[in-house]
Amino acid sequence: MMHSADAARLSIADGDPIRISNARGALELHAELFDGLQPGVVVAESVWPNDAFKTGLGINVLTGADPAGPTGGAAFHDNRVAITPAQ
């Protein structure tokens, strides 16, 4: 899910395939526009098995085991990502 203002800025329409990436990896999902989010925030709901994704790599490809600030621990629900239209 992503805010419609972010999607418009990236020329992404509801249902379009998108690429979500960071330094750890990338995957493809379909955009779902939802203005109940803050602009700049994306949400991937549920936990799908890796084989449900086009590349065979699931959402956890974006998450590392690096300690998160300020006091450590894993950053399971807080990862910086880039969104682009999928090719």
Secondary structure, DSSP 4 states (H G I P E B T S, - for coil): -B-HHHHHHTT--TT-EEEEEETTEEEEEE--B-TTSPTT-B---S---GGGSTTS--GGGG---PPPTTT----TT----EEEE--
